[in-house]
Amino acid sequence: MDRKNIEINPLLGTYGRYIQMIDQALEKELAIYSESEFIEPLKYSLDGGKRIRPVILALAVESVGVIDENALAALCAVEFLHMESIIHDDIIDNETMRRQKDPFHIKYGYNTSILTGDFVLGLILAISSRLDNPRITKDLATTAMLMSEGEMIESRLEASEDVTFDDYLRVIEYKTATAFEVAARTGAIIAGGTEEQIEALTAYGRNIGIAYQIRDDLLDWKNEDKLFNTLIKKSADPRVVFDKMEELLKEYSEKAKIGLRKIPDGDAKTGLENLIGFTSFKV
């Protein structure tokens, strides 16, 4: 495995087999639209992603069942949902770099960015129709709405600069954790898991998603555009904020581990447990 690639995407070292499977599934899905005006922009946007959400979906499937064509289609849907959110987030946040390259709106312009986001939502609907599972369709739709809701709440809070830790947690739960949650939950549903297993994996996804975002914010704490930065600026002692963040990180990482207790032991469960390690943070 190329060392540079592993540095860019640390998941490759442990989850390379899954990432290769995911990339092949994405290529197959995009091939349906090979004549579309959007094909090149879509490929550009997908390039370089870590694929953590579809990896979670694949492992959730394997923890209670087996990966089939429906599972492969579903993991494409969750990666497309993430891709669409990145396109729009980068515009809102005025990002100038994404995955060591130009963000989508700088590469293709604002009009193509907006239209590509719309097209991607259509891709997700098309996949959902093939899965023919109203429960999964509802979960994907709810996730898309909550992610947008989180973006709106964050914009309002940034404008007011009146932010509490509860506000912060609500934003990251909506903007980030819901996508992790729907990945794990969809995997459990599509594999025919029991209700207990579905709820356990749902909790795992939600909590690892919160932990993942807290870690990301701790690593990027100097970024003025981060909601976390507003918490720091309004605090009399920034160290108190960092201590609280580290406490929350440990709390939600532990909750993610607890969520897996009702899942049968095996390689897939171990893979889900090991992912929690990617939320760790060293000062």
C-alpha positions as CSV (number, residue, x, y, z in Angstrom):
1,M,0.0,0.0,0.0
2,D,1.4,3.4,-1.0
3,R,2.5,5.3,2.1
4,K,1.5,8.7,0.7
5,N,-2.0,7.4,0.1
6,I,-2.2,6.0,3.6
7,E,-1.2,9.4,5.0
8,I,-4.0,11.1,3.0
9,N,-6.5,8.4,4.0
10,P,-5.4,6.5,7.1
11,L,-8.4,4.2,6.7
12,L,-6.6,2.5,3.7
13,G,-4.2,0.6,5.9
14,T,-6.9,-1.3,7.8
15,Y,-9.9,-1.0,5.5
16,G,-8.4,-1.0,2.1
17,R,-10.4,-4.0,1.0
18,Y,-13.6,-2.2,1.8
19,I,-12.6,1.1,0.2
20,Q,-11.7,-0.8,-3.0
21,M,-15.1,-2.4,-3.0
22,I,-16.8,0.9,-2.3
23,D,-14.9,2.7,-5.1
24,Q,-15.8,-0.1,-7.5
25,A,-19.5,0.2,-6.5
26,L,-19.3,4.0,-7.0
27,E,-17.8,3.6,-10.5
28,K,-20.5,1.1,-11.4
29,E,-23.2,3.5,-10.2
30,L,-21.7,6.5,-12.1
31,A,-21.4,4.4,-15.3
32,I,-25.2,4.5,-15.5
33,Y,-24.9,8.3,-16.1
34,S,-21.8,8.1,-18.3
35,E,-23.5,10.4,-20.9
36,S,-24.6,13.0,-18.4
37,E,-23.2,16.5,-18.3
38,F,-22.4,15.9,-14.6
39,I,-20.2,12.8,-15.0
40,E,-16.8,14.6,-14.8
41,P,-17.8,16.9,-11.9
42,L,-19.2,13.9,-10.0
43,K,-15.9,12.0,-10.5
44,Y,-14.0,15.1,-9.4
45,S,-16.1,15.5,-6.2
46,L,-15.7,11.8,-5.3
47,D,-12.0,11.7,-5.7
48,G,-10.0,11.6,-2.5
49,G,-12.8,10.8,-0.1
50,K,-12.0,8.7,3.0
51,R,-15.2,6.7,2.6
52,I,-15.7,6.3,6.3
53,R,-19.5,6.4,6.1
54,P,-19.8,3.6,3.5
55,V,-17.1,1.6,5.3
56,I,-19.4,1.8,8.4
57,L,-22.4,0.7,6.4
58,A,-20.4,-2.2,4.9
59,L,-19.2,-3.3,8.3
60,A,-22.7,-2.9,9.8
61,V,-24.0,-5.2,7.1
62,E,-21.4,-7.8,7.7
63,S,-21.8,-7.7,11.5
64,V,-25.4,-9.1,11.1
65,G,-25.5,-10.4,7.5
66,V,-23.8,-10.5,4.2
67,I,-23.0,-7.8,1.6
68,D,-25.2,-8.1,-1.5
69,E,-26.1,-5.8,-4.5
70,N,-28.6,-3.8,-2.4
71,A,-25.9,-3.2,0.2
72,L,-23.5,-2.0,-2.5
73,A,-26.1,0.4,-3.8
74,A,-26.9,1.7,-0.3
75,L,-23.3,2.5,0.5
76,C,-23.2,4.6,-2.7
77,A,-26.2,6.5,-1.5
78,V,-24.6,7.4,1.8
79,E,-21.4,8.5,0.1
80,F,-23.4,10.6,-2.4
81,L,-25.2,12.2,0.5
82,H,-21.9,13.1,2.1
83,M,-20.5,14.4,-1.3
84,E,-23.5,16.6,-1.8
85,S,-23.1,18.1,1.7
86,I,-19.4,18.9,1.1
87,I,-20.2,20.7,-2.2
88,H,-22.6,23.0,-0.4
89,D,-20.6,23.3,2.9
90,D,-17.6,24.5,1.0
91,I,-19.6,27.3,-0.6
92,I,-21.1,28.4,2.7
93,D,-17.7,28.3,4.5
94,N,-15.8,29.9,1.6
95,E,-13.3,27.0,1.6
96,T,-10.2,27.4,-0.7
97,M,-8.8,23.9,-0.3
98,R,-10.4,20.4,-0.1
99,R,-8.5,17.2,-0.1
100,Q,-5.3,18.9,-1.3
101,K,-7.1,20.4,-4.4
102,D,-9.5,23.1,-5.3
103,P,-13.0,22.7,-3.7
104,F,-15.8,22.0,-6.1
105,H,-17.1,25.6,-6.4
106,I,-13.7,26.9,-7.3
107,K,-13.1,24.2,-9.9
108,Y,-16.5,24.3,-11.6
109,G,-18.2,27.5,-10.4
110,Y,-21.3,28.2,-8.3
111,N,-23.9,27.4,-10.9
112,T,-22.5,23.9,-11.5
113,S,-22.1,23.4,-7.8
114,I,-25.7,24.1,-7.1
115,L,-26.9,22.0,-10.0
116,T,-24.6,19.1,-9.1
117,G,-26.0,19.1,-5.6
118,D,-29.5,18.8,-7.0
119,F,-28.4,16.0,-9.4
120,V,-26.8,14.1,-6.5
121,L,-30.1,14.2,-4.5
122,G,-31.7,12.7,-7.6
123,L,-29.0,9.9,-7.6
124,I,-29.9,9.1,-4.0
125,L,-33.6,9.0,-4.8
126,A,-32.9,6.7,-7.8
127,I,-30.9,4.3,-5.6
128,S,-33.6,4.4,-2.9
129,S,-36.3,3.4,-5.4
130,R,-34.2,0.4,-6.4
131,L,-33.8,-0.7,-2.8
132,D,-37.6,-0.6,-2.4
133,N,-37.5,-0.2,1.3
134,P,-39.7,2.7,2.7
135,R,-37.8,2.6,6.0
136,I,-34.5,3.2,4.4
137,T,-36.0,5.9,2.1
138,K,-37.4,7.7,5.1
139,D,-34.1,7.5,7.0
140,L,-32.1,8.9,4.1
141,A,-34.6,11.7,3.6
142,T,-34.6,12.6,7.3
143,T,-30.8,12.6,7.3
144,A,-30.7,15.0,4.4
145,M,-33.1,17.4,6.1
146,L,-31.3,17.3,9.4
147,M,-28.0,18.0,7.8
148,S,-29.5,21.1,6.2
149,E,-31.2,22.0,9.5
150,G,-27.8,21.8,11.2
151,E,-26.2,24.1,8.7
152,M,-29.0,26.7,9.2
153,I,-28.6,26.5,13.0
154,E,-24.9,26.9,12.7
155,S,-25.3,30.0,10.5
156,R,-27.6,31.6,13.0
157,L,-25.4,30.8,16.0
158,E,-22.3,32.2,14.2
159,A,-24.1,35.4,13.5
160,S,-25.2,35.8,17.1
161,E,-22.0,34.4,18.7
162,D,-24.2,33.2,21.6
163,V,-23.1,29.6,21.6
164,T,-23.3,27.0,24.3
165,F,-22.0,23.4,24.4
166,D,-25.5,22.1,24.0
167,D,-25.8,24.3,20.8
168,Y,-22.5,23.0,19.5
169,L,-23.5,19.3,20.1
170,R,-26.8,19.8,18.4
171,V,-25.1,21.3,15.3
172,I,-22.6,18.5,15.0
173,E,-25.2,15.8,15.7
174,Y,-27.3,17.2,12.8
175,K,-24.5,18.1,10.4
176,T,-22.2,15.2,10.9
177,A,-23.4,12.4,13.2
178,T,-26.7,11.9,11.3
179,A,-24.8,10.7,8.2
180,F,-22.8,8.2,10.3
181,E,-26.0,7.1,12.0
182,V,-27.9,6.5,8.8
183,A,-24.9,4.5,7.4
184,A,-24.8,2.1,10.4
185,R,-28.6,1.9,10.6
186,T,-29.1,1.3,6.9
187,G,-26.5,-1.5,7.0
188,A,-28.3,-3.2,9.8
189,I,-31.7,-2.8,8.1
190,I,-30.5,-4.0,4.7
191,A,-28.8,-7.0,6.2
192,G,-32.0,-8.1,8.0
193,G,-30.8,-7.4,11.5
194,T,-33.1,-7.7,14.5
195,E,-34.7,-4.5,16.0
196,E,-32.2,-4.8,18.8
197,Q,-29.3,-4.9,16.4
198,I,-30.7,-2.1,14.3
199,E,-31.0,0.2,17.3
200,A,-27.6,-0.8,18.7
201,L,-25.9,0.0,15.4
202,T,-27.9,3.2,15.1
203,A,-26.5,4.3,18.5
204,Y,-23.0,3.3,17.5
205,G,-23.2,5.4,14.3
206,R,-24.6,8.5,16.0
207,N,-22.0,8.4,18.8
208,I,-19.0,7.7,16.6
209,G,-20.2,10.5,14.3
210,I,-20.2,13.0,17.2
211,A,-16.8,11.8,18.5
212,Y,-15.4,12.1,14.9
213,Q,-16.5,15.7,14.5
214,I,-15.2,16.7,18.0
215,R,-11.8,15.3,17.1
216,D,-11.9,17.1,13.8
217,D,-12.7,20.4,15.5
218,L,-9.9,19.9,18.1
219,L,-7.4,19.3,15.3
220,D,-8.6,22.4,13.5
221,W,-9.3,24.7,16.5
222,K,-7.5,27.7,15.0
223,N,-10.1,27.8,12.1
224,E,-12.1,31.0,12.6
225,D,-15.0,29.6,10.7
226,K,-15.5,26.7,13.1
227,L,-18.4,27.0,15.6
228,F,-16.0,25.5,18.2
229,N,-13.8,28.6,17.7
230,T,-16.7,30.8,18.9
231,L,-16.8,28.8,22.1
232,I,-13.1,29.5,22.6
233,K,-13.4,33.2,21.9
234,K,-16.3,33.7,24.4
235,S,-14.5,31.8,27.2
236,A,-12.5,33.5,29.9
237,D,-10.1,30.5,29.9
238,P,-9.8,28.6,26.6
239,R,-8.3,25.6,28.4
240,V,-11.6,25.0,30.1
241,V,-13.2,24.7,26.6
242,F,-10.5,22.2,25.4
243,D,-10.9,20.1,28.6
244,K,-14.7,20.0,28.1
245,M,-14.2,19.0,24.5
246,E,-11.8,16.2,25.4
247,E,-14.2,15.0,28.0
248,L,-17.0,14.9,25.5
249,L,-14.8,13.1,23.0
250,K,-14.1,10.3,25.5
251,E,-17.8,10.2,26.5
252,Y,-19.1,9.7,23.0
253,S,-16.3,7.3,22.0
254,E,-17.3,5.2,25.0
255,K,-21.0,5.4,24.0
256,A,-20.0,4.1,20.5
257,K,-18.3,1.1,22.1
258,I,-21.3,0.4,24.3
259,G,-23.5,0.5,21.2
260,L,-21.7,-2.6,19.9
261,R,-22.3,-4.8,22.9
262,K,-25.4,-6.3,21.4
263,I,-23.7,-7.1,18.1
264,P,-22.2,-10.6,17.5
265,D,-18.5,-11.0,17.9
266,G,-16.6,-11.3,14.6
267,D,-14.3,-9.5,12.2
268,A,-16.9,-6.9,11.2
269,K,-17.6,-6.0,14.8
270,T,-13.9,-5.7,15.4
271,G,-13.7,-3.4,12.4
272,L,-16.4,-1.2,13.8
273,E,-14.6,-1.1,17.2
274,N,-11.3,-0.2,15.5
275,L,-12.9,2.7,13.7
276,I,-13.5,4.3,17.1
277,G,-9.7,4.6,17.4
278,F,-9.8,7.1,14.6
279,T,-11.7,9.5,16.9
280,S,-8.9,9.5,19.5
281,F,-7.1,12.8,20.1
282,K,-3.6,13.4,21.7
283,V,-2.8,16.9,23.0
